[in-house]
Amino acid sequence: MASVLDEAPPPPLTMDSIEELRTHLWKVHQVTVEDGDPVLMIYTIHKVVLDEHRRLIDQHNRTLSGIIQAQSETFTNDVTAAIEDFKNEALTDAVRERLSAMQEAARLADTAQDRFRKMVKLISILTALNLVAVVFTLGVLTVLTI
């Protein structure tokens, strides 16, 4: 033999009024509930408690959302600052490397300039010796042809 509870219709998703509760009780148990019935008082008490619970949950959700928002902003700011520091450090390293390369190039240019000056002095000396040799040769040729 099947019980009434075995075939009970599912409860509605919300029961916002006592009339909806009475209708559901009638569908499940085929019983009418009077206005002064303790079941209705329990329903009313539960409804008040659930509404208060929903209000508290909503309040906690708002508070939690604020905390999460603040934490995410702090985290975002910290990450942004860390990235900026890393970028500045990387740029500083790049600038240091560039300056080092420029200093090395300047040192090599100074070395090349010193060598070029030495070479110009050597060429000047050789040119002077060639001029002396030309003058000497012309003098010897002049003496021999006279």
N, CA and C of each residue as an Amber inpcrd file, in Angstrom:
protein
   438
   0.8370000  -1.1610000   0.0000000   0.0000000   0.0000000   0.0000000
   0.8900000   1.2330000   0.0000000   0.6230000   2.1500000  -0.8850000
   1.4270000   3.3490000  -1.0500000   0.9790000   4.4150000  -0.0630000
   1.9500000   5.0830000   0.4850000   1.6860000   6.1560000   1.4400000
   1.4890000   7.4610000   0.6830000   0.8610000   8.3960000   1.3190000
   0.6750000   9.7160000   0.7180000   2.0130000  10.3940000   0.5350000
   2.9590000  10.1530000   1.4520000   4.2710000  10.7810000   1.3620000
   5.1030000  10.2170000   0.2140000   4.8360000   8.9780000  -0.2230000
   5.5900000   8.3880000  -1.3270000   5.3060000   9.1030000  -2.6420000
   4.1370000   9.6470000  -2.7940000   3.7400000  10.2720000  -4.0530000
   3.5440000  11.7690000  -3.8980000   4.1300000  12.3650000  -2.9040000
   3.9260000  13.7880000  -2.6400000   4.5340000  14.6300000  -3.7450000
   3.8370000  15.6650000  -4.1420000   4.4170000  16.5590000  -5.1530000
   5.5800000  17.3380000  -4.5420000   6.4930000  17.7270000  -5.3670000
   7.6380000  18.4750000  -4.8320000   7.1590000  19.8340000  -4.3020000
   7.7900000  20.3170000  -3.2710000   7.3930000  21.6290000  -2.7500000
   7.7670000  22.7210000  -3.7500000   7.0490000  23.8090000  -3.7230000
   7.4190000  24.9120000  -4.6220000   8.7800000  25.4760000  -4.2110000
   9.4150000  26.1400000  -5.1450000  10.7340000  26.6920000  -4.8540000
  10.6820000  27.7560000  -3.7710000   9.5980000  28.5060000  -3.7420000
   9.4170000  29.5000000  -2.6840000   7.9950000  29.4090000  -2.1670000
   7.8680000  29.6610000  -0.8950000   6.5510000  29.7730000  -0.2820000
   6.5480000  31.0850000   0.4790000   6.1640000  32.1190000  -0.2200000
   6.2310000  33.4470000   0.3650000   4.9890000  33.8160000   1.1670000
   3.9690000  33.0080000   1.0880000   2.7630000  33.3510000   1.8460000
   2.2360000  32.1220000   2.5730000   1.4250000  32.3960000   3.5790000
   0.8010000  31.3060000   4.3350000  -0.1590000  30.5400000   3.4460000
  -0.7890000  31.2200000   2.5160000  -1.7210000  30.5460000   1.6090000
  -0.9980000  29.5080000   0.7510000   0.2070000  29.8240000   0.2980000
   0.9860000  28.8600000  -0.4750000   1.3430000  27.6520000   0.3880000
   1.6530000  27.8930000   1.6800000   1.9430000  26.7950000   2.6090000
   0.6970000  25.9340000   2.8000000  -0.4500000  26.5670000   3.0170000
  -1.6990000  25.8120000   3.1900000  -1.9940000  24.9690000   1.9530000
  -1.7970000  25.5380000   0.7890000  -2.0500000  24.7990000  -0.4640000
  -1.1210000  23.5950000  -0.5650000   0.1310000  23.7910000  -0.2310000
   1.0880000  22.6770000  -0.3040000   0.7200000  21.5820000   0.7060000
   0.3560000  21.9760000   1.9310000  -0.0470000  20.9770000   2.9340000
  -1.2900000  20.2170000   2.4720000  -2.1940000  20.8970000   1.8190000
  -3.3960000  20.2230000   1.3150000  -3.0210000  19.2220000   0.2260000
  -2.0860000  19.6240000  -0.6840000  -1.6790000  18.7330000  -1.7760000
  -0.9660000  17.4980000  -1.2340000  -0.1710000  17.6610000  -0.1960000
   0.6020000  16.5450000   0.3290000  -0.2260000  15.6970000   1.2870000
  -0.9580000  16.3310000   2.2120000  -1.6170000  15.5800000   3.2920000
  -3.1430000  15.6040000   3.2290000  -3.7180000  16.3150000   2.3360000
  -5.1630000  16.5050000   2.2380000  -5.7310000  16.9620000   3.5880000
  -5.0470000  17.9420000   4.1790000  -5.4520000  18.4760000   5.4750000
  -5.4880000  19.9950000   5.3490000  -6.5510000  20.5770000   5.9010000
  -6.5910000  22.0380000   5.9560000  -6.0010000  22.4910000   7.2780000
  -5.3210000  23.6210000   7.2170000  -4.6860000  24.1660000   8.4070000
  -5.3880000  25.4850000   8.7280000  -5.8720000  25.6190000   9.9640000
  -6.5830000  26.8190000  10.3990000  -5.5830000  27.9360000  10.7000000
  -6.0930000  29.1690000  10.8090000  -5.2330000  30.3270000  11.0490000
  -4.4600000  30.2260000  12.3650000  -5.0150000  29.6790000  13.4190000
  -4.3430000  29.6070000  14.7070000  -3.5290000  28.3480000  14.8960000
  -3.3310000  27.5640000  13.8740000  -2.6140000  26.2930000  13.9820000
  -1.1360000  26.5490000  14.2880000  -0.5340000  25.7650000  15.2020000
   0.8890000  25.9380000  15.5300000   1.8150000  25.7480000  14.3310000
   1.4030000  24.9730000  13.3470000   2.2240000  24.7790000  12.1450000
   2.4620000  26.1170000  11.4640000   1.4240000  26.9530000  11.4200000
   1.5870000  28.2630000  10.7900000   2.5040000  29.1600000  11.6020000
   2.4590000  29.0270000  12.9260000   3.3690000  29.8150000  13.7570000
   4.8110000  29.3570000  13.5240000   5.0220000  28.0580000  13.4270000
   6.3740000  27.5420000  13.1530000   6.8400000  28.0320000  11.7840000
   5.9270000  28.0090000  10.8030000   6.2530000  28.5110000   9.4680000
   6.6660000  29.9820000   9.5470000   5.8990000  30.7780000  10.2690000
   6.1830000  32.2040000  10.4050000   7.5230000  32.4140000  11.1080000
   7.7610000  31.6500000  12.1860000   9.0410000  31.7600000  12.8990000
  10.1950000  31.3980000  11.9730000  10.0570000  30.3050000  11.2290000
  11.1190000  29.8920000  10.2950000  11.3370000  30.9410000   9.2140000
  10.2450000  31.5050000   8.7110000  10.3600000  32.5270000   7.6700000
  11.1260000  33.7480000   8.1910000  10.8010000  34.1860000   9.4220000
  11.4990000  35.3240000  10.0170000  12.9880000  34.9950000  10.1910000
  13.2760000  33.7980000  10.7080000  14.6730000  33.3940000  10.9170000
  15.4160000  33.3110000   9.5860000  14.7780000  32.7210000   8.5780000
  15.4320000  32.6180000   7.2710000  15.6610000  33.9960000   6.6460000
  14.6840000  34.8860000   6.7830000  14.8610000  36.2450000   6.2520000
  16.0230000  36.9480000   6.9570000  16.0990000  36.7880000   8.2790000
  17.2030000  37.3890000   9.0320000  18.5330000  36.7550000   8.6070000
  18.5080000  35.4480000   8.4090000  19.7110000  34.7400000   7.9590000
  20.1380000  35.2500000   6.5780000  19.1860000  35.4260000   5.6640000
  19.4980000  35.9740000   4.3360000  20.0860000  37.3740000   4.4570000
  19.5090000  38.1980000   5.3330000  20.0110000  39.5560000   5.5280000
  21.4560000  39.5130000   6.0230000  21.7380000  38.6310000   6.9930000
  23.1040000  38.5160000   7.5160000  24.0680000  38.0050000   6.4510000
  23.6190000  37.0390000   5.6740000  24.4670000  36.5070000   4.5960000
  24.7570000  37.6040000   3.5750000  23.7290000  38.3860000   3.2230000
  23.9420000  39.4910000   2.2830000  24.9290000  40.5070000   2.8580000
  24.7890000  40.8100000   4.1340000  25.6990000  41.7520000   4.7870000
  27.1240000  41.2000000   4.7990000  27.2550000  39.9150000   5.1270000
  28.5880000  39.2930000   5.1230000  29.1600000  39.2570000   3.7120000
  28.3140000  38.9880000   2.7260000  28.7820000  38.9790000   1.3340000
  29.2900000  40.3570000   0.9160000  28.5710000  41.4100000   1.3110000
  29.0210000  42.7660000   0.9890000  30.3560000  43.0650000   1.6820000
  30.4490000  42.6860000   2.9540000  31.6970000  42.9130000   3.6920000
  32.8430000  42.1290000   3.0570000  32.5770000  40.8690000   2.7610000
  33.5960000  40.0250000   2.1400000  33.9930000  40.5700000   0.7750000
  33.0260000  41.0350000   0.0130000  33.3440000  41.6240000  -1.2940000
  34.2340000  42.8390000  -1.1290000  33.9350000  43.6700000  -0.1210000
  34.7820000  44.8350000   0.1370000  36.1930000  44.4390000   0.5120000
  36.3040000  43.4250000   1.3710000  37.6290000  42.9600000   1.7900000
  38.3940000  42.3960000   0.5970000  37.7190000  41.5950000  -0.2060000
  38.3670000  40.9960000  -1.3800000  38.7820000  42.0920000  -2.3600000
  37.9060000  43.0820000  -2.5460000  38.2380000  44.1930000  -3.4410000
  39.4660000  44.9380000  -2.9410000  39.4880000  45.2220000  -1.6340000
  40.6390000  45.9390000  -1.0600000  41.9120000  45.1050000  -1.1930000
  41.8130000  43.8160000  -0.9030000  42.9870000  42.9420000  -1.0060000
  43.4650000  42.8440000  -2.4550000  42.5270000  42.7400000  -3.3890000
  42.9320000  42.6350000  -4.7920000  43.5700000  43.9350000  -5.2680000
  43.0540000  45.0840000  -4.7970000  43.6770000  46.3550000  -5.1610000
  45.0820000  46.4470000  -4.5710000  45.2310000  46.0220000  -3.3130000
  46.5530000  46.0350000  -2.6820000  47.5080000  45.1170000  -3.4400000
  47.0150000  43.9190000  -3.7640000  47.8410000  42.9610000  -4.5000000
  48.2140000  43.5250000  -5.8730000  47.2330000  44.1240000  -6.5540000
  47.4950000  44.7100000  -7.8690000  48.5300000  45.8170000  -7.7580000
  48.3840000  46.6750000  -6.7440000  49.3520000  47.7590000  -6.5510000
  50.7380000  47.2080000  -6.2400000  50.7990000  46.1570000  -5.4040000
  52.0970000  45.5530000  -5.0800000  52.7420000  44.9430000  -6.3150000
  51.9430000  44.2470000  -7.1160000  52.4850000  43.6270000  -8.3320000
  52.9360000  44.7070000  -9.3120000  52.1340000  45.7630000  -9.4410000
  52.5070000  46.8610000 -10.3360000  53.8110000  47.5050000  -9.8800000
  53.9410000  47.7220000  -8.5660000  55.1800000  48.3110000  -8.0310000
  56.3640000  47.3770000  -8.2640000  56.1540000  46.0830000  -8.0550000
  57.2390000  45.1170000  -8.2730000  57.6490000  45.0920000  -9.7450000
  56.6760000  45.1510000 -10.6250000  56.9820000  45.1630000 -12.0610000
  57.7400000  46.4360000 -12.4140000  57.3030000  47.5610000 -11.8540000
  57.9790000  48.8330000 -12.1190000  59.4140000  48.7930000 -11.6000000
  59.6010000  48.2490000 -10.3830000  60.9530000  48.1210000  -9.8380000
  61.8170000  47.2190000 -10.7150000  61.2130000  46.1000000 -11.1380000
  61.9520000  45.1710000 -11.9970000  62.3010000  45.8490000 -13.3170000
  61.3470000  46.5940000 -13.8680000  61.5910000  47.2830000 -15.1340000
  62.6940000  48.3270000 -14.9650000  62.6170000  49.0890000 -13.8620000
  63.6600000  50.0880000 -13.6110000  65.0140000  49.4320000 -13.4270000
  65.0210000  48.3200000 -12.6880000  66.2770000  47.6010000 -12.4850000
  66.7970000  47.0530000 -13.8010000  65.8950000  46.5020000 -14.6030000
  66.3050000  45.9710000 -15.9030000  66.8200000  47.1010000 -16.7850000
  66.1260000  48.2540000 -16.7480000  66.6000000  49.3920000 -17.5300000
  67.9350000  49.8870000 -17.0030000  68.0640000  49.8910000 -15.6850000
  69.3250000  50.3090000 -15.0890000  70.4430000  49.3660000 -15.5220000
  70.1650000  48.0680000 -15.5070000  71.1640000  47.1040000 -15.9700000
  71.4770000  47.3270000 -17.4420000  70.4390000  47.5790000 -18.2350000
  70.6580000  47.8250000 -19.6580000  71.4760000  49.0970000 -19.8530000
  71.1670000  50.1210000 -19.0640000  71.9240000  51.3780000 -19.1610000
  73.3680000  51.1420000 -18.7290000  73.5350000  50.3740000 -17.6440000
  74.9090000  50.0630000 -17.1960000  75.6730000  49.3180000 -18.2800000
  75.0050000  48.3430000 -18.8940000  75.6660000  47.5860000 -19.9620000
  76.0080000  48.5010000 -21.1330000  75.0770000  49.3980000 -21.4730000
  75.3060000  50.3250000 -22.5790000  76.4560000  51.2720000 -22.2400000
  76.4650000  51.7890000 -21.0090000  77.5670000  52.6720000 -20.5940000
  78.9010000  51.9360000 -20.6030000  78.8680000  50.6990000 -20.1450000
  80.0920000  49.8980000 -20.1540000  80.5870000  49.7050000 -21.5870000
  79.6620000  49.4180000 -22.4880000  80.0400000  49.2430000 -23.8870000
  80.5730000  50.5520000 -24.4690000  79.9280000  51.6650000 -24.0940000
  80.3940000  52.9640000 -24.5820000  81.7790000  53.2940000 -24.0280000
  82.0130000  52.9600000 -22.7600000  83.3320000  53.2010000 -22.1650000
  84.3900000  52.3490000 -22.8440000  84.0300000  51.1030000 -23.1430000
  84.9700000  50.2210000 -23.8450000  85.2650000  50.7620000 -25.2410000
  84.2140000  51.2580000 -25.9170000  84.4100000  51.8440000 -27.2500000
  85.2820000  53.0940000 -27.1520000  85.0710000  53.9070000 -26.1230000
  85.8850000  55.1100000 -25.9360000  87.3440000  54.7330000 -25.6630000
  87.5490000  53.6940000 -24.8500000  88.9140000  53.2330000 -24.5710000
  89.5840000  52.7420000 -25.8590000  88.8370000  51.9700000 -26.6500000
  89.3940000  51.4860000 -27.9190000  89.6790000  52.6470000 -28.8720000
  88.7900000  53.6520000 -28.8720000  89.0150000  54.8280000 -29.7270000
  90.2530000  55.5850000 -29.2710000  90.4440000  55.7150000 -27.9430000
  91.6480000  56.3860000 -27.4330000  92.9100000  55.6260000 -27.8360000
  92.8400000  54.2920000 -27.7410000  93.9860000  53.4620000 -28.1390000
  94.2820000  53.6490000 -29.6220000  93.2110000  53.6260000 -30.4250000
  93.4030000  53.8130000 -31.8720000  93.9500000  55.2000000 -32.1730000
  93.4660000  56.2200000 -31.4560000  93.9550000  57.5780000 -31.6650000
  95.4290000  57.6960000 -31.2870000  95.8070000  57.0730000 -30.1660000
  97.2240000  57.0910000 -29.7640000  98.0910000  56.4090000 -30.8170000
  97.6190000  55.2850000 -31.3300000  98.3880000  54.5740000 -32.3610000
  98.4690000  55.4030000 -33.6440000  97.3620000  56.0850000 -33.9770000
  97.3590000  56.9240000 -35.1760000  98.3520000  58.0740000 -35.0200000
  98.3970000  58.6930000 -33.8050000  99.3610000  59.7690000 -33.5610000
 100.7990000  59.2630000 -33.6970000 101.0420000  58.0810000 -33.1410000
 102.3880000  57.4980000 -33.2510000 102.7430000  57.2530000 -34.7090000
 101.7390000  56.7780000 -35.4680000 101.9760000  56.4980000 -36.8750000
 102.2230000  57.8020000 -37.6370000 101.4850000  58.8610000 -37.2990000
 101.6980000  60.1620000 -37.9520000 103.1010000  60.6700000 -37.6310000
 103.5540000  60.5100000 -36.3690000 104.9140000  60.9270000 -36.0020000
 105.9430000  60.1310000 -36.7920000 105.6980000  58.8090000 -36.8770000
 106.6290000  57.9600000 -37.6180000 106.6650000  58.3500000 -39.0850000
 105.5110000  58.6110000 -39.6700000 105.4580000  59.0250000 -41.0790000
 106.1380000  60.3840000 -41.2400000 105.9470000  61.2690000 -40.2650000
 106.6100000  62.5910000 -40.3250000 108.1220000  62.4090000 -40.2980000
 108.5890000  61.5400000 -39.4240000 110.0440000  61.2810000 -39.3320000
 110.5510000  60.6840000 -40.6370000 109.8090000  59.7150000 -41.1680000
 110.2330000  59.0950000 -42.4310000 110.2160000  60.1020000 -43.5730000
 109.1930000  60.9740000 -43.5730000 109.1220000  61.9990000 -44.6160000
 110.3070000  62.9490000 -44.4890000 110.6310000  63.3210000 -43.2370000
 111.7870000  64.2130000 -43.0190000 113.0750000  63.5240000 -43.4790000
 113.2140000  62.2390000 -43.1560000 114.4070000  61.4950000 -43.6050000
 114.4500000  61.4170000 -45.1300000 113.2920000  61.2200000 -45.7490000
 113.2490000  61.1830000 -47.2210000 113.6440000  62.5260000 -47.8110000
 113.1610000  63.6110000 -47.1640000 113.5430000  64.9410000 -47.6540000
 115.0500000  65.1600000 -47.4910000 115.5910000  64.7270000 -46.3560000
 117.0330000  64.8480000 -46.1400000 117.7750000  64.0150000 -47.1880000
 117.2280000  62.8100000 -47.4270000 117.8830000  61.9520000 -48.4250000
 117.8060000  62.5820000 -49.8080000 116.6630000  63.2150000 -50.1220000
 116.5170000  63.8730000 -51.4310000 117.4990000  65.0320000 -51.5270000
 117.5690000  65.8370000 -50.4750000 118.4860000  66.9780000 -50.4970000
 119.9290000  66.4730000 -50.6000000 120.2570000  65.4390000 -49.8490000
 121.6110000  64.8850000 -49.8990000 121.9150000  64.3500000 -51.3030000
 120.9200000  63.6200000 -51.8710000 121.1180000  63.0620000 -53.2060000
 121.2830000  64.1830000 -54.2260000 120.4650000  65.2240000 -54.1150000
 120.5880000  66.3510000 -55.0360000 121.9520000  67.0460000 -54.8550000
 122.3690000  67.1460000 -53.6040000 123.6820000  67.7550000 -53.3460000
 124.7870000  66.9270000 -53.9440000 124.7050000  65.6150000 -53.7870000
 125.7430000  64.7320000 -54.3270000 125.6960000  64.8010000 -55.8610000
 124.5440000  64.7990000 -56.4270000 124.4360000  64.8720000 -57.8840000
 124.9300000  66.2350000 -58.4070000 124.6420000  67.2430000 -57.6610000
 125.0920000  68.5730000 -58.0690000 126.6190000  68.6350000 -58.0060000
 127.1960000  68.0720000 -56.9830000 128.6450000  68.1000000 -56.8300000
 129.2550000  67.2280000 -57.9470000 128.6740000  66.1480000 -58.2470000
 129.2280000  65.2560000 -59.2600000 129.0630000  65.8450000 -60.6700000
 128.0640000  66.5900000 -60.8800000 127.8770000  67.1490000 -62.2080000
 128.6240000  68.4490000 -62.3860000 129.1550000  68.9890000 -61.4500000
 129.9080000  70.2280000 -61.6090000 131.3410000  69.9110000 -61.9680000
